[in-house]
Each structure stands twice: as C-alpha cells, then as structure tokens.
Amino acid sequence: MRLPLAAGLLATATLAGCATSTHLSRSELSRVAGRTYVIVGASSGFGRGAALRLGELRANVVLAARRTDALEEVAVKIRATGGQALVMTTDIAEPDQVKALADAATRQFGRIDVWMNIAGVGAAGKFWDVPVADYSRIVDVNLKGVIYGSHVALRRFLAQGSGTLVNMGSVESEIPLAYHATYAATKAGVLSLGRALNEEIRHAGQARTIKVATVMPWAVDTPFFTHTANYSGHADRMVMMDGPEKVVQALVWVSLHPREELPVGWKAQMASTGHHLFPDLTERISANIHRAELAKGSAVAPTAGSVHQPMAEGRDVEGGVRARMKAEDARLRDKPKP
C-alpha cells in the first residue's frame, strides 16, 4: 500500500537531507598522489575539472577526448601544479582507440588505478524531430563507449587485482526526462551496466578490491549544454541548476570511496528517492518542468552540436548556462504583457 502523498514527500525530504557528503579530509586527499587516473572526456566539463583537481593532488592523469588542443591545455596546467599528464586523442566510440588508450596509460605509468568514463553527448527536442543519425551517435558514445571503456578497464583491474571504475550516469539514469529520450535511455543503460558488473565482480571473488561506481548528478552548468544537439527551437536549460564543482568533488571522493550509485547533492537524491516512491508522478512533474524550462530558452536554430564532430566552443569546466538563464528570465519579466 502506497504512503499518503504528504508522508511520501516527508520521507523524500528526510532522505534527501541525508545525501552523502563527499568532503575529503587532508589525509584522504593525500592518497591521490602517485595514483594513475584515466579520464575519458577530459577536454571540458566534469572531466576537465576532475583532471585539474587530481593534478593538483599530484596524481598521474591520462587525458582522453577528441580535442587534442583542449587536452594539451589541461596537461600544461596539471604539470604546472605538480601532477603528471599524458594526452591521448581518443574517440570513446571506437574500441580500438579505447584499447590504445589503456595500453598507453600502462606503458607510461605501469598500471591504472582509476578509470573514469565521463564523455557524453545529448540531444534536446521531441523524439520524432531528432535525426536518427544523432541518436545512433549518442548511443555509440554514451552507452557503447562506456561499455568499451569498462571492458578495457576491468580486464586490467582483474589482471592486477585491484582498481576502481567510475561511470558517469545522471539523475536521468533514474528518471527518464521528456525531450531527452535517447540520452535518458543511455544513462539508464549505464546504471544497469554498473549494477550488473558489480555482481559479476562479486562472483569472480574480487568485490573487495575492484569496484564499479555510477555517479548521478542533477542538471549541472557545464559546456554539455553548448555541445548538445538541439531540435527543440529553444536553448536547453533546467531549473535549480548546480555548479560543476560539486560533481568534481564527488568524482574525487568516489575514486577513494567507491559506491555502486552516487546521486550528487540533495536535489539528485531527492529526485531519485521521489521516483522510487512515486515513479509516475515524478516523471510527469519532471516532464512538465522541462517543457516549461525549454519554453523560456533563447531561440536557437536546429543543430547537431558536437554529437558527430567536436566543437571549438565550450572548453571550460563551467558552461555559462546559469548566466544565460538569468538573462533569459530577465527578458521574460521585462516583456510587455499582451
């Protein structure tokens, strides 16, 4: 029997208040030094932020993405702060390139301690308005690419007896969001992949030393929104957007304290818990909110974004989305009433 709505909302708020703290002490942070991290998707957003932070902590950081020049920028900053960096131009959707990435990391640093699959692409718009070619590429990168990276990483971890695999999911791994249908489907696949892999690792008798974690952020202000394909007619946006520093901190934390699923922050935790309690209601509310937010976005022409080819724009950790949203909201407030 379902809880009454008021009781369910109270339970959701209570659980959200218990969201996992990802703060690390100085002694914990010191454990990063000398460890080797492979970061797929290190040219911008979460991947760039994690790479820079790990470099500050004296890690060996292997930087992978399609944009070589952006990776070289990150490598220079890492070396300047005392870390070591290796640049490997990689398209995660190409399994041969993923294997070459792992081989290069092992040659350079001897082993891989943590592998992070962070690269991702998306598309906004009504499902039937987005070209099938874009959807195919989204699946290639977000799901098949994570499978390729996970396969290579786990083979290395099993051979050396330890390692942590971190895959980037989303709150959309749990709550499929209207107008992000295929993106949400791939992120749900990433979550299921992680759950299944942890069971196989347990059966292999390696569960104490080899872990698979899925990190699930709320909507975050990164260049993802600049890079996303968009056929909605409006710039994509989401209410109560987080800053990227929260997720960067969570990525470092989970590399030392791996857990199967990590919703990042109270909003992601509340959404996840709410969906467990009231799945249909949560999906309807989320869809209505996203539709309303899209309607507020600036007008944009149809674009494939960086789905098929990398873009020069959007090279930082932060994406400037919150500033854009603030300007859009101001224009709507100042718009004359009919």
C-alpha positions in Angstrom: 0.0 0.0 0.0 1.4 3.4 -1.0 2.2 6.1 1.5 -0.1 9.1 1.5 1.4 11.9 -0.5 2.3 14.1 2.5 4.0 11.2 4.2 5.9 10.3 1.0 7.1 13.9 0.5 8.2 14.0 4.1 10.2 10.7 3.6 11.7 12.1 0.4 12.8 15.3 2.1 14.2 13.4 5.0 16.3 11.1 2.8 17.4 14.0 0.7 18.7 15.6 3.8 20.9 12.5 4.3 22.6 12.9 1.0 26.1 11.5 1.0 28.8 14.0 2.0 31.7 14.0 -0.5 34.1 16.1 1.6 37.5 14.6 1.9 40.0 15.3 4.7 43.6 16.2 4.0 44.8 12.7 4.9 42.3 11.3 2.4 43.3 13.7 -0.3 47.0 12.7 0.2 46.1 9.2 -1.0 45.6 10.5 -4.6 49.3 11.3 -5.1 51.0 8.9 -7.4 47.8 7.1 -8.4 47.0 6.8 -12.1 43.7 8.0 -13.4 42.4 7.6 -16.9 39.8 10.3 -17.7 37.7 9.9 -20.8 36.1 13.2 -21.6 38.8 15.4 -20.1 38.6 18.3 -22.5 35.7 20.2 -20.7 33.1 20.0 -18.0 33.3 17.3 -15.3 36.3 15.6 -16.9 38.4 18.7 -17.2 37.5 19.7 -13.6 38.4 16.3 -12.2 41.6 16.2 -14.2 42.7 19.6 -12.9 41.9 18.7 -9.3 43.6 15.4 -9.5 46.7 17.0 -11.0 46.7 19.5 -8.0 46.8 16.4 -5.8 49.9 15.0 -7.6 48.1 12.2 -9.5 49.2 10.8 -12.8 46.4 11.8 -15.2 45.8 10.3 -18.6 43.7 12.7 -20.6 41.4 11.4 -23.3 38.9 13.2 -25.6 38.6 14.1 -29.3 40.0 17.6 -29.0 43.8 17.3 -28.7 44.4 21.0 -28.3 42.0 21.3 -25.4 43.7 18.2 -23.7 47.1 19.9 -24.1 45.8 22.9 -22.3 44.8 20.7 -19.4 48.1 18.9 -19.4 50.1 22.1 -19.2 48.0 23.1 -16.1 48.4 19.7 -14.4 52.2 19.7 -14.9 52.4 23.3 -13.5 50.8 22.1 -10.3 53.0 19.1 -9.8 51.0 16.3 -11.4 51.9 14.2 -14.4 49.8 14.2 -17.6 49.6 12.1 -20.7 47.5 13.2 -23.6 45.7 10.6 -25.8 43.4 11.8 -28.5 40.5 9.3 -28.2 37.0 8.8 -29.6 35.4 6.6 -27.0 33.0 5.2 -29.6 36.0 3.5 -31.3 37.0 0.3 -29.4 40.5 0.2 -31.0 41.2 3.7 -29.8 40.0 2.8 -26.3 42.4 -0.2 -26.1 45.2 2.0 -27.4 44.4 4.5 -24.6 44.7 1.7 -21.9 47.9 0.4 -23.5 49.5 3.9 -23.5 48.5 4.6 -19.8 50.0 1.3 -18.7 53.2 1.9 -20.7 53.6 5.4 -19.2 52.7 4.7 -15.6 52.8 1.0 -15.1 49.2 0.5 -14.0 45.8 2.1 -14.0 44.2 2.7 -10.6 41.0 4.5 -11.6 39.3 4.7 -15.0 36.6 7.4 -15.4 34.1 7.2 -18.3 32.9 10.8 -18.3 32.5 11.7 -22.0 28.9 12.2 -23.1 26.7 13.8 -25.8 23.0 14.6 -25.9 20.1 15.8 -27.9 17.1 18.0 -26.9 13.8 18.0 -28.7 10.7 16.0 -29.4 11.8 12.4 -30.0 10.4 12.3 -33.6 12.1 15.6 -34.5 15.7 14.5 -33.8 17.5 12.7 -36.7 18.2 9.0 -36.3 21.9 9.6 -37.1 22.2 11.8 -34.0 20.5 9.1 -31.8 22.8 6.5 -33.2 25.9 8.5 -32.3 24.5 9.3 -28.8 24.2 5.5 -28.2 27.7 4.9 -29.6 29.2 7.5 -27.2 27.1 7.3 -24.1 26.5 3.6 -23.9 28.7 1.7 -26.2 31.6 3.9 -25.4 31.1 3.3 -21.6 30.9 -0.4 -22.4 34.2 -0.3 -24.3 35.9 1.7 -21.6 34.5 -0.5 -18.8 35.6 -3.7 -20.7 39.2 -2.5 -21.1 39.4 -1.2 -17.6 38.1 -4.3 -15.9 40.4 -6.6 -17.8 43.3 -4.5 -16.5 41.9 -4.5 -12.9 41.4 -8.2 -12.9 44.9 -8.8 -14.1 46.4 -6.5 -11.4 44.0 -7.5 -8.7 42.5 -4.0 -8.0 41.0 -0.9 -9.5 38.0 1.4 -9.5 35.8 2.1 -12.5 33.8 5.3 -12.4 31.0 5.7 -14.9 29.1 9.0 -15.4 25.4 8.5 -15.1 22.8 11.2 -14.4 19.7 11.8 -12.4 18.2 10.8 -15.8 19.6 7.3 -15.2 16.8 7.0 -12.7 14.1 9.5 -14.0 13.8 9.5 -17.9 13.3 13.1 -18.9 11.0 14.1 -21.7 12.8 15.8 -24.7 16.0 13.9 -23.7 14.5 10.5 -24.5 17.6 8.8 -26.0 20.0 10.5 -23.7 18.0 9.3 -20.8 17.9 5.8 -22.2 21.7 5.6 -22.5 22.1 6.9 -18.9 19.7 4.2 -17.7 21.8 1.7 -19.5 25.0 3.0 -17.8 23.3 2.5 -14.4 22.2 -1.1 -15.2 25.7 -1.9 -16.6 27.3 -0.8 -13.3 24.9 -2.9 -11.2 25.4 -6.0 -13.3 29.2 -5.6 -13.4 29.4 -5.4 -9.6 27.6 -8.7 -9.4 29.9 -10.3 -11.8 32.9 -9.0 -9.9 31.4 -10.4 -6.7 31.1 -13.8 -8.4 34.7 -13.6 -9.5 35.7 -13.2 -5.9 37.2 -9.7 -6.4 34.5 -7.5 -4.8 36.8 -6.2 -2.0 39.4 -4.8 -4.4 37.6 -4.0 -7.6 34.6 -1.6 -7.7 32.3 0.0 -10.2 30.6 3.3 -9.3 27.9 5.2 -11.1 27.9 8.9 -10.4 24.5 10.6 -10.9 24.4 14.4 -10.9 21.5 16.8 -11.1 21.5 19.2 -14.1 24.8 21.0 -14.0 26.2 24.1 -15.6 28.9 22.7 -17.9 29.6 23.0 -21.7 27.4 20.0 -22.2 24.5 22.3 -22.9 26.6 24.1 -25.6 27.6 20.8 -27.2 24.2 19.2 -27.1 22.3 18.6 -30.4 19.1 20.7 -30.3 16.0 20.4 -32.3 13.6 22.0 -29.8 13.8 25.5 -31.1 15.0 26.8 -27.7 18.3 26.7 -25.8 18.2 23.8 -23.3 18.0 24.6 -19.6 16.8 23.1 -16.3 15.6 24.6 -13.0 17.8 24.9 -10.0 21.0 24.0 -11.9 24.1 23.0 -9.9 27.6 24.2 -10.3 30.2 21.8 -11.6 32.5 22.0 -8.5 30.0 19.8 -6.6 30.4 17.0 -9.1 34.1 17.4 -9.5 34.4 16.9 -5.7 32.2 13.8 -5.9 34.3 12.3 -8.6 37.5 12.6 -6.5 35.6 11.3 -3.4 34.2 8.3 -5.2 37.6 7.3 -6.6 38.7 6.8 -3.0 35.3 5.6 -1.5 33.7 3.8 -4.4 30.0 3.0 -4.0 27.6 1.5 -6.6 25.4 4.5 -7.0 26.1 8.1 -6.0 23.4 10.7 -6.6 25.3 14.0 -6.2 23.7 16.5 -3.8 20.3 16.8 -2.2 18.4 17.6 -5.4 19.6 14.4 -7.2 19.0 12.4 -4.0 15.5 13.8 -3.6 14.6 13.2 -7.2 15.9 9.6 -7.0 14.1 8.9 -3.8 10.9 10.5 -5.1 11.0 8.4 -8.2 11.3 5.2 -6.0 8.2 6.3 -4.1 6.1 7.8 -6.8 7.5 6.9 -10.3 4.7 8.1 -12.5 4.1 11.3 -10.6 7.8 12.1 -10.6 8.1 11.5 -14.3 5.1 13.7 -15.0 6.3 16.6 -12.9 9.8 16.3 -14.4 8.4 16.4 -17.9 6.2 19.4 -17.2 9.1 21.3 -15.6 11.4 20.5 -18.5 8.8 21.6 -21.1 8.3 24.9 -19.2 12.1 25.5 -18.9 12.6 24.8 -22.6 9.9 27.4 -23.5 11.9 30.0 -21.6 15.1 29.3 -23.5 16.5 31.6 -26.2 15.5 30.8 -29.8 18.1 28.5 -31.5 18.3 27.0 -35.0 18.5 23.2 -35.3 22.0 21.9 -34.6 23.8 18.6 -34.2 26.1 20.3 -31.7 29.2 18.2 -31.0 27.5 14.9 -31.5 29.3 14.0 -34.7 32.2 16.4 -34.7 34.0 18.2 -31.8 33.4 22.0 -31.4 35.9 24.7 -30.7 33.4 26.3 -28.2 32.9 25.0 -24.7 36.4 24.2 -23.3 36.0 25.2 -19.7 34.7 23.3 -16.6 31.7 25.7 -16.3 29.4 26.3 -19.2 27.8 29.7 -18.5 24.3 28.2 -18.6 23.2 29.8 -15.3 24.2 33.3 -16.6 22.3 32.7 -19.8 19.2 31.5 -17.9 19.3 34.6 -15.7 19.3 36.8 -18.8 16.5 34.8 -20.4 14.4 35.1 -17.2 15.0 38.9 -17.1 13.9 39.3 -20.7 10.7 37.3 -19.9 10.0 39.5 -16.9 10.5 42.7 -18.9 8.5 41.5 -21.9 5.3 43.6 -22.3 2.1 41.8 -21.3 -0.4 41.3 -24.1 
